[in-house]
Amino acid sequence: MAKTRQQKQDLVIKLQEKLAKAKAVVFTDYKGLTMKQLSDLRNKLREQSAEFSITKNTLLERALPASSLQLPTSNLEGPTAALFAYDDEISPIKILVKILKDASLGKVKSGFLGKDSLDEAKIIQLSTLPSKPELRAKTVGVLVAPLQGIVGVLQANLRNLVYALSEIQKMKGGDTQASS
């Protein structure tokens, strides 16, 4: 059933809202993916505060300029689905690229990270980055390492002081065992 002009205008407005809200947007060719694969992908993305929707190219072409995002129209040819990442930018991209790679179907066309345009190579490169929790853990590890070194040095000084006092006590003929 064909959509009315008003329904199409409403869809363009919804797309503009999604584009404005999303931290990252990736356009893909989903051709060949089964409904089960699409459903699994959507469920995994939903857990990451992301959304995957199939959209008409003409509606995307109308929504993009209003959101100040510029995309060559050659990227909007053939079947197109859009990934909208609202919270973490990298995790949803990783999930999408992994599923497309595992299925050996579909491909990433282009996208945006913030207002920066991304081509297929940059998106695939982003998918290899660690997620935010992994980066935070690595950062904490880097910050804690010098502190652990300082603690070790201070403990060594105290340990050496105890050994020195123990040796002095032995030299003076005192008992090394504390009396209870």
C-alpha positions as CSV (number, residue, x, y, z in Angstrom):
1,M,0.0,0.0,0.0
2,A,1.4,3.4,-1.0
3,K,2.0,5.9,1.7
4,T,0.3,9.3,1.6
5,R,2.2,12.5,1.2
6,Q,1.6,13.3,4.9
7,Q,2.9,9.9,6.0
8,K,6.1,10.5,4.0
9,Q,6.5,14.0,5.5
10,D,6.1,12.5,9.0
11,L,8.7,9.9,8.2
12,V,11.1,12.6,7.0
13,I,10.6,14.5,10.3
14,K,11.2,11.3,12.3
15,L,14.4,10.6,10.3
16,Q,15.5,14.2,11.0
17,E,14.9,13.7,14.7
18,K,16.9,10.4,14.7
19,L,19.7,12.0,12.8
20,A,19.9,14.9,15.2
21,K,19.8,12.6,18.3
22,A,22.3,10.0,17.0
23,K,26.0,10.3,17.9
24,A,26.8,8.0,15.0
25,V,24.9,7.0,11.8
26,V,25.9,4.2,9.4
27,F,24.2,3.5,6.1
28,T,24.4,-0.1,4.9
29,D,23.2,-2.3,2.1
30,Y,21.3,-5.0,3.9
31,K,20.5,-7.1,0.8
32,G,20.6,-10.8,1.4
33,L,20.1,-10.7,5.2
34,T,17.2,-12.9,6.3
35,M,14.4,-11.6,8.6
36,K,15.9,-13.6,11.4
37,Q,19.3,-12.0,10.9
38,L,17.7,-8.6,10.8
39,S,15.7,-9.3,13.9
40,D,18.8,-10.5,15.8
41,L,20.7,-7.5,14.7
42,R,18.0,-5.1,15.8
43,N,17.8,-6.9,19.2
44,K,21.5,-6.7,19.8
45,L,21.6,-3.0,18.8
46,R,18.6,-2.2,21.0
47,E,20.7,-3.4,24.0
48,Q,23.3,-0.8,23.0
49,S,20.8,2.1,22.7
50,A,20.9,1.9,19.0
51,E,18.4,1.4,16.2
52,F,18.5,-0.2,12.8
53,S,15.8,0.7,10.3
54,I,15.2,0.2,6.7
55,T,14.5,3.5,5.0
56,K,13.7,4.7,1.5
57,N,16.6,6.5,-0.1
58,T,14.4,9.5,-1.2
59,L,13.2,10.0,2.3
60,L,16.8,9.9,3.6
61,E,17.9,12.4,0.9
62,R,15.2,14.8,2.1
63,A,16.0,14.3,5.8
64,L,19.8,14.7,5.5
65,P,20.1,18.4,4.5
66,A,17.8,19.5,7.4
67,S,20.1,17.8,9.8
68,S,23.2,19.6,8.3
69,L,24.7,16.3,7.2
70,Q,26.1,16.0,3.7
71,L,26.2,12.7,2.0
72,P,26.9,12.0,-1.7
73,T,23.7,10.6,-3.3
74,S,25.8,7.8,-4.8
75,N,25.9,6.3,-1.3
76,L,22.1,6.1,-1.3
77,E,21.6,3.7,-4.2
78,G,20.1,0.3,-3.8
79,P,18.5,-1.1,-0.6
80,T,19.6,1.1,2.3
81,A,19.2,0.6,6.1
82,A,20.4,3.1,8.7
83,L,22.1,2.4,12.0
84,F,21.4,5.1,14.6
85,A,23.8,4.9,17.6
86,Y,22.4,7.1,20.4
87,D,24.7,6.3,23.4
88,D,28.0,4.6,22.6
89,E,29.2,5.3,19.1
90,I,31.6,2.3,18.6
91,S,29.8,-0.7,20.1
92,P,26.8,-0.6,17.7
93,I,29.2,-0.2,14.7
94,K,31.2,-3.2,15.9
95,I,28.0,-5.3,16.1
96,L,26.8,-4.2,12.7
97,V,30.1,-4.9,10.9
98,K,30.5,-8.2,12.7
99,I,27.1,-9.5,11.7
100,L,27.6,-8.3,8.1
101,K,31.0,-10.0,8.0
102,D,29.7,-13.2,9.6
103,A,26.8,-13.4,7.1
104,S,29.1,-12.5,4.2
105,L,26.1,-10.4,3.0
106,G,25.4,-6.7,2.7
107,K,28.0,-4.0,3.1
108,V,28.7,-0.8,4.9
109,K,28.1,2.2,2.6
110,S,29.0,5.3,4.5
111,G,28.1,7.2,7.7
112,F,28.7,9.9,10.2
113,L,30.4,10.2,13.5
114,G,29.0,13.3,15.0
115,K,29.1,15.7,12.0
116,D,32.1,14.0,10.4
117,S,31.5,12.0,7.3
118,L,32.8,8.5,7.2
119,D,33.5,6.2,4.3
120,E,33.4,2.4,4.3
121,A,37.1,2.0,5.3
122,K,36.8,4.4,8.2
123,I,33.7,2.7,9.5
124,I,35.4,-0.7,9.4
125,Q,38.5,0.8,11.1
126,L,36.2,2.2,13.8
127,S,34.7,-1.3,14.3
128,T,38.2,-2.6,15.3
129,L,38.5,0.0,18.2
130,P,37.9,-1.2,21.8
131,S,34.6,-0.3,23.4
132,K,34.2,2.5,25.9
133,P,34.4,0.1,28.9
134,E,37.5,-1.5,27.6
135,L,39.1,1.9,27.0
136,R,38.2,3.1,30.5
137,A,39.7,-0.1,32.0
138,K,42.9,0.5,30.1
139,T,43.0,4.1,31.2
140,V,42.5,3.2,34.8
141,G,45.3,0.6,34.5
142,V,47.7,3.2,33.1
143,L,46.8,5.6,35.9
144,V,47.1,3.0,38.7
145,A,50.4,1.6,37.6
146,P,52.6,4.5,38.9
147,L,50.6,4.5,42.2
148,Q,51.3,0.8,42.6
149,G,55.0,1.5,42.0
150,I,55.1,4.2,44.7
151,V,53.3,1.9,47.1
152,G,55.9,-0.8,46.4
153,V,58.8,1.6,46.9
154,L,57.4,2.9,50.2
155,Q,56.7,-0.7,51.5
156,A,60.3,-1.6,50.6
157,N,61.6,1.3,52.7
158,L,59.6,0.2,55.7
159,R,60.6,-3.4,55.2
160,N,64.3,-2.4,55.0
161,L,63.8,-0.3,58.2
162,V,62.3,-3.3,60.0
163,Y,65.2,-5.5,58.8
164,A,67.8,-2.9,60.0
165,L,66.2,-2.6,63.4
166,S,66.1,-6.4,63.7
167,E,69.8,-6.6,62.9
168,I,70.6,-3.9,65.4
169,Q,68.6,-5.8,68.0
170,K,70.5,-9.0,67.2
171,M,73.9,-7.2,67.5
172,K,73.0,-5.8,70.9
173,G,72.2,-9.3,72.0
174,G,68.5,-8.9,72.3
175,D,65.9,-11.6,71.6
176,T,64.4,-11.4,68.1
177,Q,61.2,-13.0,69.4
178,A,58.8,-10.6,71.0
179,S,57.8,-11.8,74.4
180,S,54.1,-12.3,75.0
